[in-house]
Each structure stands twice: as structure tokens, then as C-alpha cells.
Amino acid sequence: MHQALRAISGVTLLLAVGSVAAAVQCVNCSDAQMVSKARTLGASPNAHIVWNPANGAVKKYRNYCGSAPNAGGGNGAKTAEAPKAGNETNAGCILQTEEMSVSADVAGMGDALGQIWRGTNGTFKSGVRANIGGRSFPTYLPGRPSAHDFLSDIQLRGEIIDLASSPQIFQMTSSALAGPFAYVVGHLDALLAFTQGVVITIDIVFDDGSKIQLRATLGENATYVKDSARDSSGHFLPDRSSNPQDYTGRWYFPPGQGPDMAAFIEYMRSLGIPISSGAANGGVVTCTWNPTNNTTTCVIPN
């Protein structure tokens, strides 16, 4: 769904500002240096966006040969003769550089990406923790879903992935970059003017304290990070698998973690794992694979 919206937004951007080449970074550049950066891109039918992530400044320029069609009426037009020595493509071309107006959305995107650049030390990679415990999921009322449900309920999984792919998810986090992240996701048309991707790892925390991890390049659908599910006590919750051996292991639930053990057992039952009682060690759930019949069975305390 979000991919389709991004494609539609791209049409909107082209209609609004015309053909624009992908933004070029010019880190810590002055206005004069940004003009020079634009001029190195040469004459083109496409406008050029030059972006300084250090302060979020965005400039748009048009380079062409000869005199401006709207001479005297440009917006901050700057002209100069292009160097010809050793550059045959510019032979006979008086390169003109005209500064153009930047839309509010593109300017806002430059500022948001600039904040992310500074907040991530230029990596554009970050992690946030989003608590969705207070969010209502009608099919689970009056209760609340958990990480166990995310793994076993494909509809719930789709709802949470859609949520994590929207600006709303950043209303559920205390990250200092929540505002810029939400702006990027909420202005996909302006994001298309930039080539910079922002990768976010999102820890989704459920009402019971269990959690899963999603990862997304902002503006694209989030995806579940395999084997990231944990219950509220930190126990690993295996992903659904066609290989019974993937369910083998020993889980220890000390006193006070009874609810987590009960939830774990019910989750394993939902995966089709046979459950039997008879474990000697209190609080230990042992799941063992039998190669004879290719079956994993979990033994729980009496």
C-alpha cells in the first residue's frame, strides 16, 4: 500500500516542480559553495537540488547554456562563463545558473533529513522503541495482543506492520528524532527529491512487555526481523517454521514468571507442538526433536 502511495506522490512532485535531478549533498557548504556545486553538474533540462545536511539548507538551481528565457525576472539568478579548457562538452556554452524557489515540503524534508544526519552522526541509521500497549485492537478486546499473537495471527501482523510504516508509530516513541522521522514518512512526495535512505529499527513493545523488532527504510513498508520475538521476561519465542527442529531448546521460567510460561506453552501448542508433562526440574520447559518421526515434543513441569 505504501509503495503505491509513494508512486502516486512521485507524480504529484513532478507536476508541482517539474523535472528535478536527485539531490546532491554539499556538507558544510556556504551558499556560494552550493552554487559552485550545482555548476559542476553542468547544463541540463532538469533542475538540480543541492542539500547541506549539516544545517538542512536546500537550494534548487537550473543550469543552461546561453541567456535566461526570463532575463531580469529570475529568482536570484547567477551567471558566469563556464570553463572551456579540457571540457569539450562545454565548448561554446556560456553556463547560466539560476536559483529557483524551493517548495515548503522539499525545504522541510531537507531540514528533517538534516536533523537525522546530525542525530545519527551521518549514518542515517537509528533505532526507536515504540510502546503500543495502549493501542486498541478490536479482535483482542477486552484484552491486548502480545508478541505471541503477532507471530501466530497474520492479520494482527499486517496491522502492526502497517502501523510501523506510518507516521503514527513515532507518536508512540520518546526518540529525539521522532518528529523528523514522522515528517519523512508523512511527506513521501518530497522524499522522492532525495536519494538518501533512512533505516530505522523499531522495537515494538506490547501491553504485557513482550516485544518484536521491525526494520524499515522510511517511506517503504516495514518488515519483521526474523527471530526477534521475546516475551516479557526476555525468553526467545521461535518463529513459525516448517522444520520441527527449529522448535528445540530449553526454556527456564523461575518463580514469578508463571504467566510467561503459560503463554509460552499455549503458543507452542498453537504451532502444533505436542505437550506432555513430567519434567523433573521445576520451571524448565524442554522441547526435543525426535528424528525417527521428525517431531518435536515439549515436556513441561508436573
Secondary structure, DSSP 8 states (H G I E B T S, - for coil): -HHHHHHHHHHHHHHHH--B---EE-TT--HHHHHHHHHTT-S-SSBEEEEETTTTEEEEEEEEESS-TTTT-SSS-EE-----TT-GGGTT--EEEEEE---HHHHHHHHHHHHHHHHTTT--EEEEEEE-TT---GGGTTS---HHHHHH-HHHHHHHHHHHTSGGGGGG---TTHHHHHHHHH-HHHHTT-----EEEEEEE-TTS-EEEEEEETTS--EE-TT--B-TT--B-----S-GGGG-EEEE--TT-HHHHHHHHHHHHHTT--EEEEESSTTEEEEEEETTTTEEEEEEE-
